[in-house]
Amino acid sequence: MLVKSYHREAYERLCHKALLRMGNRVRITGKFMDLLRGKELTIAYVGGSITQGVGANEPWKECYAFQSFLKIREMLKSKLGLTEGQVEKIRFLKAGLAGTGSELCSVRYEKDIGRDGKENPDIVIVEFCVNDEEDETGGVFYESLIRRILKQKSQPAVILLFSVFQNGFNLQRRMLPVGEWYDLPVISIKNGIYSQFGSESEIISCEEFFSDPLHPSNLGHTFMADCICCYFERLLEVFIKENKTNTETKKDKWKNNISELSSIYGNDMENMCLLDRVHSYEDAQIEEGDFAGIDGDLQCAPMDDKPEEIPAFSHNWHFAGRCDGVTGKPFRMKINAQTLAVVLKDSEKKEFGKACVYVDGKLCRIFDPQIVNWTHCHVMLLYDNVPGWHEVEILQQPAEQGKKVTILGFGYVK
């Protein structure tokens, strides 16, 4: 701990302030019981750059995600009396990707967290509270993602984590109702740390907590990890007490009937799937045209606790540009889907140019890869809740035939 020992009690009070809701605990305490019976316990983290670890000196191991995982594992070992064999069955998954929110996560969730069917996490911590400002649906993607996770066969427990920017911005006013509606645990870093900045009772200054206007420092990541651990500590106290006294936990009103529970913003994106060169869809007919290449210069992020940078959306379609004056052949797709999003590559390189996206013969979007001005995954919703077959065409603007464009993939709902 980087906080001086004589501030310890005040520091812990800040961590407790961050815990907005304990939520329904039946799912998560059920996972503790499974662990005691010898089953694996997989804790997964999904989010943006803060979950990726940006701001930490060594992002793969000093991010809040891995710090909290190590502390939770030690807490479970000591409080539940786990054997070394049981401790080894507590596993860590992390899929943070900078500059992306729940809209893109709806496309990449099964690939990056589910690992294409190989992983079924038991606890999922979701951190998109500072990334979802550009969500085109105003909360539908976020709620759909939460519902999607809750409906997984492994019936995972979900924890909502609300991070904060240096200026105090986050979207918890939009997201907190989701936590309340589904009776989920909610941890708000803003509620925990922000009000004490500059006060007489300041424990951690704003300059100490943040490494830049958007990301926590090593100390900030540690505080986030300790806030998560505060929740687990309180949860384990109740769990141990109830097991000693055989007290019945409160009923889980939504554990088995998420499909029957209405949504507050919407659930149109709940079943979104990824379509790329590897993840195919039988009702998608593709003519790649001059998008025959594969782009290897991609946004990357470390996964899990490994330092290696893993490229995102590597099974893409790339148009390398034409310098012969001949109009390039567009990417064409006929697809039977009621909702469709496209993921395109942003780039700071001048060799990338604007592209036009047509749906059913009408210009739908004009994409400029240099507005964001860094190598980044950019998702755009093309249409929503329009069942049936649709035709999609993507091509460079006529004046920019010599420039490149990369289609990273699509997200579709059947």
Backbone torsions as a table, in degrees:
resi	resn	phi	psi	omega
1	MET	NA	133.1	-178.2
2	LEU	-88.8	-12.0	-179.9
3	VAL	-81.5	136.2	-177.9
4	LYS	-58.7	146.7	-172.4
5	SER	-59.4	-34.9	-176.9
6	TYR	-74.7	-6.4	174.0
7	HIS	-100.3	4.3	-170.0
8	ARG	-57.7	-47.8	-177.5
9	GLU	-64.0	-41.8	178.8
10	ALA	-65.0	-38.8	177.4
11	TYR	-61.5	-44.5	-179.8
12	GLU	-65.1	-32.3	176.7
13	ARG	-64.7	-36.9	176.7
14	LEU	-63.0	-41.4	178.3
15	CYS	-62.1	-40.1	179.2
16	HIS	-68.0	-35.3	178.4
17	LYS	-63.4	-28.5	-178.8
18	ALA	-71.1	-20.6	-177.5
19	LEU	-83.0	96.5	-177.4
20	LEU	-77.7	-36.8	-177.6
21	ARG	-144.6	137.3	169.9
22	MET	-79.8	-32.3	178.6
23	GLY	70.3	177.4	176.7
24	ASN	-70.5	129.4	-171.4
25	ARG	-104.4	3.1	-173.7
26	VAL	-63.0	-43.7	-178.2
27	ARG	-63.5	-47.2	-173.5
28	ILE	-72.1	-37.6	177.2
29	THR	-70.6	-27.3	172.8
30	GLY	-63.2	-34.4	176.6
31	LYS	-67.9	-35.0	175.9
32	PHE	-63.4	-41.8	178.7
33	MET	-62.9	-41.4	177.8
34	ASP	-61.4	-39.9	178.5
35	LEU	-62.2	-42.7	178.8
36	LEU	-65.4	-24.5	178.9
37	ARG	-86.9	0.3	175.7
38	GLY	104.0	4.0	179.8
39	LYS	-85.5	163.8	176.0
40	GLU	-74.3	154.5	173.3
41	LEU	-128.7	110.3	-178.9
42	THR	-105.4	121.4	179.0
43	ILE	-105.7	121.9	-176.0
44	ALA	-116.1	147.6	178.2
45	TYR	-126.9	130.6	176.8
46	VAL	-135.0	139.5	-177.5
47	GLY	177.4	-157.4	-178.4
48	GLY	-99.1	-141.4	-174.1
49	SER	-66.0	-31.1	-179.6
50	ILE	-67.6	-41.1	174.7
51	THR	-67.3	-35.2	175.5
52	GLN	-59.8	-32.2	178.5
53	GLY	112.9	9.2	-179.9
54	VAL	-60.3	135.4	-176.8
55	GLY	102.5	-25.8	176.3
56	ALA	-82.3	149.5	-178.1
57	ASN	-63.2	-43.3	175.4
58	GLU	-123.6	89.5	-167.7
59	PRO	-55.3	-35.5	-175.2
60	TRP	-69.6	-25.3	-178.0
61	LYS	-121.8	-13.3	179.5
62	GLU	-108.5	4.3	173.2
63	CYS	-66.1	157.2	179.9
64	TYR	-57.3	-33.0	-175.0
65	ALA	-63.6	-54.0	-177.1
66	PHE	-71.2	-35.9	176.1
67	GLN	-58.8	-46.9	-177.9
68	SER	-68.2	-37.3	178.3
69	PHE	-59.0	-47.0	-179.6
70	LEU	-61.4	-40.5	-179.4
71	LYS	-70.2	-39.0	177.5
72	ILE	-64.4	-42.7	179.5
73	ARG	-61.1	-43.1	178.4
74	GLU	-67.0	-37.3	178.8
75	MET	-64.6	-44.4	178.4
76	LEU	-63.3	-39.8	179.4
77	LYS	-61.7	-47.8	-174.9
78	SER	-75.7	-41.7	-174.9
79	LYS	-80.1	-29.6	179.8
80	LEU	-100.8	-2.7	178.4
81	GLY	64.6	44.4	-176.9
82	LEU	-72.7	149.0	171.8
83	THR	-79.4	166.4	177.5
84	GLU	-60.8	-35.7	177.9
85	GLY	-63.6	-39.7	178.0
86	GLN	-69.1	-38.0	178.6
87	VAL	-62.4	-39.0	-179.9
88	GLU	-65.1	-17.9	179.8
89	LYS	-87.9	0.6	174.9
90	ILE	-90.2	114.6	-169.2
91	ARG	-115.6	158.5	-173.8
92	PHE	-123.2	129.5	171.7
93	LEU	-127.4	141.0	177.0
94	LYS	-143.8	133.8	178.1
95	ALA	-141.9	73.6	173.7
96	GLY	-95.2	138.7	-179.8
97	LEU	-137.6	119.2	-171.8
98	ALA	-59.0	140.7	173.6
99	GLY	71.0	16.9	-177.7
100	THR	-125.1	150.9	-177.8
101	GLY	-120.7	-159.7	-176.3
102	SER	-69.1	-22.0	178.0
103	GLU	-63.5	-50.9	177.4
104	LEU	-70.0	-34.5	-179.7
105	CYS	-62.3	-31.5	176.8
106	SER	-61.8	-30.1	177.8
107	VAL	-79.5	-39.4	-169.6
108	ARG	-100.9	-1.6	-170.8
109	TYR	-58.2	-50.1	-176.2
110	GLU	-66.5	-30.7	178.5
111	LYS	-74.9	-46.0	-170.2
112	ASP	-90.7	-29.7	176.2
113	ILE	-104.5	-48.1	178.1
114	GLY	-72.6	-13.7	-179.1
115	ARG	49.1	46.3	177.7
116	ASP	55.1	46.9	174.4
117	GLY	90.7	-3.3	-178.1
118	LYS	-84.9	-21.9	-176.5
119	GLU	-121.7	142.0	175.9
120	ASN	-134.0	83.4	-174.0
121	PRO	-61.7	151.2	-179.2
122	ASP	-96.5	-31.1	177.4
123	ILE	-132.9	129.5	-179.3
124	VAL	-125.1	121.8	177.4
125	ILE	-101.2	122.0	-171.6
126	VAL	-111.4	122.9	-176.0
127	GLU	-127.8	93.0	176.9
128	PHE	-133.6	19.9	-169.2
129	CYS	-71.5	-20.5	176.7
130	VAL	-107.9	0.9	-174.8
131	ASN	-107.5	-9.8	-168.8
132	ASP	-97.0	13.9	-178.9
133	GLU	-61.5	-31.6	-178.4
134	GLU	-93.8	11.2	174.3
135	ASP	-60.2	116.3	-174.6
136	GLU	-68.6	-12.7	-176.6
137	THR	-105.0	-1.9	177.5
138	GLY	64.3	30.0	175.4
139	GLY	125.6	-12.8	-179.1
140	VAL	-66.4	-42.7	179.1
141	PHE	-61.7	-43.7	-178.0
142	TYR	-64.0	-49.7	-179.4
143	GLU	-65.0	-38.9	178.0
144	SER	-61.1	-39.3	178.3
145	LEU	-64.0	-44.2	179.4
146	ILE	-62.3	-45.4	178.6
147	ARG	-62.2	-41.1	179.7
148	ARG	-58.7	-45.2	-179.2
149	ILE	-66.3	-44.5	-179.0
150	LEU	-61.8	-27.3	-177.7
151	LYS	-88.5	-0.3	178.6
152	GLN	-59.6	151.9	-177.0
153	LYS	-58.6	-32.1	-179.5
154	SER	-76.6	-2.1	-179.4
155	GLN	47.2	60.3	-177.4
156	PRO	-68.9	153.2	169.5
157	ALA	-83.1	141.8	-178.4
158	VAL	-118.3	133.7	176.5
159	ILE	-119.7	128.2	178.1
160	LEU	-93.6	126.3	179.5
161	LEU	-115.0	121.8	-179.5
162	PHE	-105.4	105.6	175.3
163	SER	-83.7	-178.5	-174.4
164	VAL	-151.0	147.7	173.0
165	PHE	-86.4	167.1	-178.1
166	GLN	-60.9	-31.9	-179.9
167	ASN	-82.9	4.0	178.1
168	GLY	92.2	0.3	-177.7
169	PHE	-74.0	134.0	159.0
170	ASN	-160.7	179.4	-174.6
171	LEU	-113.2	31.6	-175.1
172	GLN	-68.4	-23.7	176.1
173	ARG	-63.8	-32.7	175.7
174	ARG	-77.9	-37.6	-169.8
175	MET	-90.6	-27.6	-179.6
176	LEU	-58.1	-40.2	176.8
177	PRO	-57.4	-30.1	176.0
178	VAL	-65.6	-44.6	177.0
179	GLY	-61.4	-39.8	-179.9
180	GLU	-69.2	-41.7	-176.2
181	TRP	-66.2	-39.0	-178.8
182	TYR	-97.7	6.1	175.8
183	ASP	55.6	54.1	-176.3
184	LEU	-104.4	154.9	169.9
185	PRO	-64.8	139.6	-179.8
186	VAL	-132.8	127.9	179.1
187	ILE	-121.3	120.7	-179.1
188	SER	-113.5	111.5	177.9
189	ILE	-65.1	-34.2	177.6
190	LYS	-60.4	-47.6	179.8
191	ASN	-63.3	-30.6	-177.6
192	GLY	-78.0	-41.9	-166.7
193	ILE	-112.8	-28.6	-161.8
194	TYR	-70.6	-40.8	-173.6
195	SER	-66.8	-21.2	-178.1
196	GLN	-87.7	-7.0	176.4
197	PHE	-61.0	125.5	176.6
198	GLY	77.5	1.7	-179.5
199	SER	-88.6	170.1	177.7
200	GLU	-66.2	-25.5	-178.5
201	SER	-96.7	18.5	-176.9
202	GLU	-59.0	129.0	177.6
203	ILE	-102.1	-43.1	177.7
204	ILE	-126.2	127.8	179.3
205	SER	-80.2	162.5	177.5
206	CYS	-60.3	-39.8	-179.4
207	GLU	-66.6	-32.7	178.0
208	GLU	-75.2	-36.1	-174.2
209	PHE	-74.5	-37.1	-174.6
210	PHE	-105.6	142.5	173.5
211	SER	-90.4	-22.9	177.1
212	ASP	-160.7	-179.8	-175.6
213	PRO	-61.5	-15.3	-173.9
214	LEU	-114.6	-21.8	-167.5
215	HIS	-127.7	144.6	176.3
216	PRO	-72.3	153.9	173.3
217	SER	-79.8	-175.1	173.2
218	ASN	-55.4	-43.9	178.5
219	LEU	-64.3	-39.3	177.4
220	GLY	-62.6	-43.6	176.7
221	HIS	-61.9	-39.5	178.6
222	THR	-63.6	-41.6	178.5
223	PHE	-62.8	-43.6	177.8
224	MET	-59.3	-43.3	177.9
225	ALA	-61.7	-41.8	-179.1
226	ASP	-68.0	-31.4	176.3
227	CYS	-66.0	-41.5	176.7
228	ILE	-63.6	-41.9	-179.7
229	CYS	-67.0	-30.0	175.6
230	CYS	-59.6	-42.5	176.6
231	TYR	-61.5	-48.1	-178.3
232	PHE	-64.1	-36.4	178.9
233	GLU	-62.7	-46.7	178.5
234	ARG	-65.3	-39.0	179.6
235	LEU	-63.4	-43.9	-179.3
236	LEU	-67.5	-34.1	176.3
237	GLU	-59.0	-45.4	179.3
238	VAL	-68.0	-42.9	-178.7
239	PHE	-60.0	-46.5	-179.3
240	ILE	-66.0	-42.3	179.0
241	LYS	-62.0	-44.9	-178.8
242	GLU	-65.8	-36.8	-179.8
243	ASN	-72.2	-31.2	177.6
244	LYS	-71.9	-32.5	-176.1
245	THR	-104.2	2.1	-177.6
246	ASN	57.0	33.8	177.8
247	THR	-77.3	135.6	-179.8
248	GLU	-79.4	131.5	177.1
249	THR	-73.7	159.2	-178.5
250	LYS	-65.5	150.8	-174.6
251	LYS	-67.8	146.6	178.1
252	ASP	-92.7	104.6	-171.8
253	LYS	-71.5	-17.6	-174.9
254	TRP	-123.7	6.1	-170.1
255	LYS	-58.3	-39.9	-173.8
256	ASN	-111.9	5.2	-173.6
257	ASN	-138.5	41.4	177.8
258	ILE	-57.9	-38.2	-178.9
259	SER	-62.2	-27.7	-179.0
260	GLU	-88.1	-10.3	-177.7
261	LEU	-88.8	126.0	-179.6
262	SER	-66.1	162.4	179.1
263	SER	-102.4	163.3	178.3
264	ILE	-100.3	-36.6	175.7
265	TYR	-103.3	-35.7	-178.5
266	GLY	143.4	161.8	-178.3
267	ASN	-134.5	26.9	-176.5
268	ASP	-60.5	-27.8	-173.2
269	MET	-98.8	9.6	-173.2
270	GLU	-57.2	-35.7	-175.1
271	ASN	-110.8	32.1	-178.2
272	MET	-67.8	137.2	-178.8
273	CYS	-120.2	156.9	178.0
274	LEU	-90.8	136.1	172.7
275	LEU	-124.3	120.3	172.8
276	ASP	-150.0	-161.1	-177.5
277	ARG	-65.2	-26.5	-177.1
278	VAL	-101.4	-39.7	179.9
279	HIS	-91.0	95.6	-173.2
280	SER	-92.4	171.3	178.7
281	TYR	-145.9	124.6	-173.2
282	GLU	-62.9	-25.4	178.6
283	ASP	-98.1	33.4	174.0
284	ALA	-130.1	117.6	179.8
285	GLN	-107.9	116.0	-171.0
286	ILE	-115.0	132.4	167.8
287	GLU	-116.8	108.7	-171.2
288	GLU	-75.8	-15.8	179.0
289	GLY	56.8	-129.4	178.1
290	ASP	-88.0	9.8	174.9
291	PHE	-92.7	51.7	-173.0
292	ALA	-92.2	-12.6	-177.9
293	GLY	-85.7	175.6	175.7
294	ILE	-126.5	125.6	-178.2
295	ASP	-85.3	124.8	178.5
296	GLY	-102.6	-5.5	179.7
297	ASP	-94.4	87.1	-167.8
298	LEU	-123.5	163.0	170.4
299	GLN	-63.0	136.6	-177.0
300	CYS	-128.0	158.0	176.7
301	ALA	-156.7	147.3	174.1
302	PRO	-71.3	139.2	179.1
303	MET	-108.0	149.0	177.6
304	ASP	53.7	-133.4	-178.5
305	ASP	-107.7	23.5	-177.9
306	LYS	-99.4	143.4	180.0
307	PRO	-78.3	-16.6	-176.2
308	GLU	-63.2	137.7	177.7
309	GLU	-84.7	119.5	-177.1
310	ILE	-101.0	126.5	179.6
311	PRO	-69.4	141.9	177.1
312	ALA	-92.6	137.9	175.1
313	PHE	56.3	58.2	-177.3
314	SER	-80.3	-11.8	-179.2
315	HIS	-99.5	65.5	-169.3
316	ASN	-107.4	179.2	173.9
317	TRP	-116.3	126.7	-173.9
318	HIS	-124.0	130.5	172.9
319	PHE	-102.2	118.3	-173.3
320	ALA	-87.7	2.1	-179.6
321	GLY	87.4	156.6	178.0
322	ARG	-126.3	135.4	179.8
323	CYS	-114.8	10.2	-176.6
324	ASP	-97.5	5.4	179.3
325	GLY	81.1	-4.9	179.4
326	VAL	-86.3	136.1	178.8
327	THR	-65.2	129.9	-178.7
328	GLY	-69.2	149.7	177.6
329	LYS	-78.7	128.0	-176.8
330	PRO	-72.9	162.8	169.3
331	PHE	-80.6	127.5	179.5
332	ARG	-125.1	142.1	178.3
333	MET	-146.7	132.6	167.5
334	LYS	-104.8	127.4	-174.0
335	ILE	-141.3	137.4	176.2
336	ASN	-95.9	93.1	-176.6
337	ALA	-152.4	139.5	-178.9
338	GLN	-83.7	-19.7	177.9
339	THR	-139.7	139.1	-177.9
340	LEU	-144.4	133.1	172.8
341	ALA	-124.9	151.4	176.6
342	VAL	-118.5	143.7	176.2
343	VAL	-113.1	118.0	-179.6
344	LEU	-117.7	162.4	-175.9
345	LYS	-94.4	122.7	166.7
346	ASP	-78.7	151.6	177.3
347	SER	-156.2	145.7	174.3
348	GLU	-85.8	-7.3	-176.0
349	LYS	-80.3	132.7	-176.5
350	LYS	-66.6	-14.3	179.8
351	GLU	-73.9	-10.9	176.2
352	PHE	-95.3	135.8	-176.2
353	GLY	-125.0	180.0	-177.7
354	LYS	-71.2	149.3	177.8
355	ALA	-130.7	149.6	177.1
356	CYS	-106.1	136.7	178.4
357	VAL	-116.9	119.2	178.9
358	TYR	-107.5	141.0	173.6
359	VAL	-126.5	122.3	-179.2
360	ASP	53.2	41.2	174.0
361	GLY	83.2	-2.5	-179.3
362	LYS	-112.7	140.3	177.7
363	LEU	-63.3	120.9	-176.1
364	CYS	-101.9	-48.5	-178.4
365	ARG	-144.7	147.6	167.5
366	ILE	-112.2	121.0	-174.1
367	PHE	-104.5	123.8	176.3
368	ASP	-109.8	109.4	-174.1
369	PRO	-72.5	-8.7	-174.6
370	GLN	-105.2	4.5	176.0
371	ILE	-66.5	-45.6	177.7
372	VAL	-72.3	-36.2	171.1
373	ASN	68.8	33.9	166.6
374	TRP	-157.1	162.2	-178.2
375	THR	-68.9	112.4	-163.8
376	HIS	-156.6	149.5	177.0
377	CYS	-88.7	121.2	-174.1
378	HIS	-116.7	115.5	-179.0
379	VAL	-102.0	140.8	177.7
380	MET	-136.7	132.9	176.5
381	LEU	-79.7	124.8	-178.5
382	LEU	-92.1	-43.1	173.5
383	TYR	-159.6	160.3	-174.9
384	ASP	-139.5	131.2	173.1
385	ASN	58.4	47.5	174.7
386	VAL	-125.3	86.0	-174.0
387	PRO	-61.8	156.4	175.2
388	GLY	111.3	-173.9	-178.9
389	TRP	-81.9	141.2	178.6
390	HIS	-137.5	153.0	177.2
391	GLU	-111.2	129.8	-179.5
392	VAL	-119.0	136.4	178.2
393	GLU	-135.4	131.6	180.0
394	ILE	-127.0	127.9	179.8
395	LEU	-152.1	160.1	177.0
396	GLN	-69.8	150.5	170.6
397	GLN	-58.6	142.7	-175.0
398	PRO	-51.9	-34.7	-177.5
399	ALA	-79.0	-4.9	-175.0
400	GLU	-123.8	33.7	-178.2
401	GLN	-62.3	-24.8	-179.5
402	GLY	-81.1	-3.6	-177.0
403	LYS	-102.5	165.2	-171.5
404	LYS	-97.6	159.1	171.0
405	VAL	-152.1	145.0	179.6
406	THR	-126.6	124.3	172.0
407	ILE	-92.9	110.7	-176.8
408	LEU	-77.9	-29.9	179.7
409	GLY	163.2	-175.3	178.6
410	PHE	-132.8	153.2	169.3
411	GLY	-117.5	128.4	-175.8
412	TYR	-133.6	153.2	170.9
413	VAL	-118.9	124.7	-175.9
414	LYS	-61.0	NA	NA
